[in-house]
Amino acid sequence: MKTTAIILPLVAALGLMAGCGTSYAWRPSVPEAQRTVSVPTFRNESDVAELGAVATRQLLREFQREGTFSIRASGDAVIEIQGVIKAATAGVTGYDRRSGMRAGAYEFIAVAEVSVVDKPAGKVLVNNRQYTARANFSAAQDRTTARRDASGRAMEDLARQVVDDVLGLKW
């Protein structure tokens, strides 16, 4: 009885592991010939200084982190990501009752339009898709610094959205 109690689970485990012998590989749907990207500096139409440059930096970082595309100069890339930061605002989302109902929680919201262009083919793959990026912040000490930090986090959010959409395109 003891050997059956030991052997039966062992045989079951070996049977399950045999099914695990199948190898799976994630391969991006982007064709090899289109895996180079350039990101010119986003135009900034908001009142937040340097937000276009921050958005561009975060987008380049996200493409690099994700790994499907190689980042190239504008003339050497097949795919170009063009963007415009249309607006950026910070609004109150919560009040602190202990301090006389003074604003304590904020949300930074940025709206951007992004286009994806296949440069050699002269084809616009995505035309001015609108994105909304958000980040929460607290202004317990310095609201200006907190808002600047939140704007960077919002641009990280924007970058993740854009890269996810580019990878999801029907190539």
C-alpha positions as CSV (number, residue, x, y, z in Angstrom):
1,M,0.0,0.0,0.0
2,K,2.9,2.4,0.8
3,T,4.6,1.8,-2.5
4,T,1.4,2.4,-4.4
5,A,0.9,5.7,-2.5
6,I,4.3,6.8,-3.5
7,I,4.4,5.5,-7.1
8,L,1.0,6.7,-8.1
9,P,1.7,10.5,-7.5
10,L,5.1,10.0,-9.1
11,V,3.7,8.5,-12.3
12,A,1.0,11.3,-12.4
13,A,3.7,14.0,-11.9
14,L,5.8,12.5,-14.7
15,G,2.8,12.4,-17.0
16,L,2.1,16.0,-16.4
17,M,5.7,17.0,-16.9
18,A,5.7,15.2,-20.3
19,G,3.1,17.7,-21.5
20,C,5.4,20.5,-20.4
21,G,8.0,19.3,-22.8
22,T,6.3,21.3,-25.5
23,S,8.1,24.6,-26.0
24,Y,6.4,27.8,-26.5
25,A,8.0,31.0,-27.8
26,W,6.6,34.5,-27.9
27,R,7.3,36.1,-31.2
28,P,6.2,39.6,-32.0
29,S,3.8,40.1,-34.8
30,V,5.9,42.9,-36.2
31,P,7.7,41.8,-39.4
32,E,11.5,41.8,-39.1
33,A,11.9,44.4,-41.8
34,Q,9.8,46.9,-39.8
35,R,11.5,46.6,-36.4
36,T,13.3,49.9,-36.5
37,V,11.7,53.0,-34.9
38,S,12.4,56.7,-34.5
39,V,10.7,59.1,-32.2
40,P,11.1,62.8,-33.1
41,T,10.5,65.1,-30.1
42,F,6.8,65.5,-29.5
43,R,5.4,68.9,-30.1
44,N,4.2,70.5,-26.9
45,E,1.0,72.6,-27.1
46,S,0.4,72.4,-23.3
47,D,1.5,74.9,-20.7
48,V,3.8,72.4,-19.0
49,A,7.4,73.2,-19.9
50,E,9.3,70.4,-21.7
51,L,6.5,67.9,-21.6
52,G,7.0,67.0,-25.2
53,A,10.7,66.2,-24.6
54,V,9.7,64.1,-21.5
55,A,7.1,62.2,-23.5
56,T,9.7,61.4,-26.2
57,R,12.3,60.3,-23.6
58,Q,9.8,58.0,-21.9
59,L,8.6,56.5,-25.2
60,L,12.1,55.7,-26.3
61,R,12.7,54.1,-22.9
62,E,9.6,52.0,-23.3
63,F,10.5,50.8,-26.8
64,Q,14.0,49.9,-25.5
65,R,12.5,48.1,-22.4
66,E,10.0,46.2,-24.5
67,G,12.7,45.1,-27.0
68,T,10.9,44.4,-30.3
69,F,12.1,47.5,-32.0
70,S,15.6,48.9,-32.5
71,I,15.8,52.7,-32.0
72,R,17.3,54.5,-34.9
73,A,17.8,58.1,-36.2
74,S,14.8,59.4,-38.2
75,G,16.4,58.7,-41.6
76,D,17.4,55.2,-40.7
77,A,14.1,53.9,-39.2
78,V,11.2,52.3,-41.0
79,I,8.6,53.3,-38.4
80,E,8.3,56.8,-37.1
81,I,6.2,57.8,-34.1
82,Q,5.0,61.4,-34.3
83,G,3.2,63.0,-31.4
84,V,1.7,66.2,-30.0
85,I,0.9,66.9,-26.4
86,K,-2.4,68.7,-26.8
87,A,-3.1,69.6,-23.2
88,A,-2.1,69.0,-19.6
89,T,-3.9,69.8,-16.4
90,A,-3.8,69.0,-12.7
91,G,-7.1,68.8,-10.8
92,V,-8.0,68.2,-7.2
93,T,-9.3,64.7,-6.5
94,G,-9.4,64.8,-2.7
95,Y,-9.5,67.1,0.3
96,D,-7.8,66.7,3.7
97,R,-10.5,67.2,6.4
98,R,-7.8,67.5,9.1
99,S,-6.4,70.7,7.5
100,G,-9.6,72.6,7.0
101,M,-10.6,70.9,3.7
102,R,-7.5,72.0,1.9
103,A,-6.8,70.1,-1.3
104,G,-4.5,67.2,-0.6
105,A,-4.7,64.8,-3.6
106,Y,-4.4,65.7,-7.3
107,E,-4.4,64.0,-10.6
108,F,-2.2,65.1,-13.5
109,I,-3.9,64.4,-16.9
110,A,-2.2,64.9,-20.3
111,V,-3.9,64.4,-23.7
112,A,-1.7,63.5,-26.7
113,E,-2.3,62.7,-30.3
114,V,0.0,60.1,-31.8
115,S,0.6,59.0,-35.4
116,V,2.5,55.9,-36.6
117,V,4.1,56.2,-40.0
118,D,5.7,53.6,-42.2
119,K,8.3,55.9,-43.7
120,P,9.5,53.9,-46.8
121,A,6.0,53.0,-47.8
122,G,4.7,56.5,-47.1
123,K,1.8,55.0,-45.3
124,V,0.2,56.3,-42.1
125,L,-0.6,53.2,-39.9
126,V,-2.2,55.2,-37.1
127,N,-3.5,58.8,-37.7
128,N,-3.7,61.1,-34.7
129,R,-5.0,58.6,-32.2
130,Q,-5.8,60.3,-29.0
131,Y,-4.4,59.1,-25.7
132,T,-5.1,60.2,-22.1
133,A,-2.3,59.7,-19.6
134,R,-2.8,60.1,-15.9
135,A,-0.8,60.1,-12.6
136,N,-1.9,60.9,-9.1
137,F,0.1,63.0,-6.7
138,S,-0.1,64.5,-3.2
139,A,1.0,68.0,-2.5
140,A,1.8,67.7,1.2
141,Q,5.0,69.8,0.9
142,D,5.8,71.2,-2.5
143,R,3.0,71.2,-5.1
144,T,5.3,72.3,-8.0
145,T,7.8,69.4,-7.5
146,A,4.9,67.0,-7.0
147,R,3.3,68.1,-10.2
148,R,6.5,67.8,-12.1
149,D,7.1,64.3,-10.8
150,A,3.5,63.3,-11.7
151,S,4.0,64.7,-15.2
152,G,6.9,62.3,-15.7
153,R,4.8,59.4,-14.4
154,A,1.9,60.3,-16.7
155,M,4.3,60.3,-19.7
156,E,5.4,56.8,-18.6
157,D,1.7,55.8,-18.8
158,L,1.5,57.4,-22.2
159,A,4.5,55.5,-23.4
160,R,3.1,52.2,-22.3
161,Q,-0.1,52.8,-24.1
162,V,1.6,53.8,-27.3
163,V,4.0,50.9,-27.4
164,D,1.2,48.4,-26.6
165,D,-0.8,49.8,-29.5
166,V,2.1,49.8,-31.9
167,L,2.7,46.1,-31.0
168,G,-0.9,45.3,-31.5
169,L,-1.2,46.7,-35.0
170,K,-2.2,44.4,-37.8
171,W,1.1,44.2,-39.7
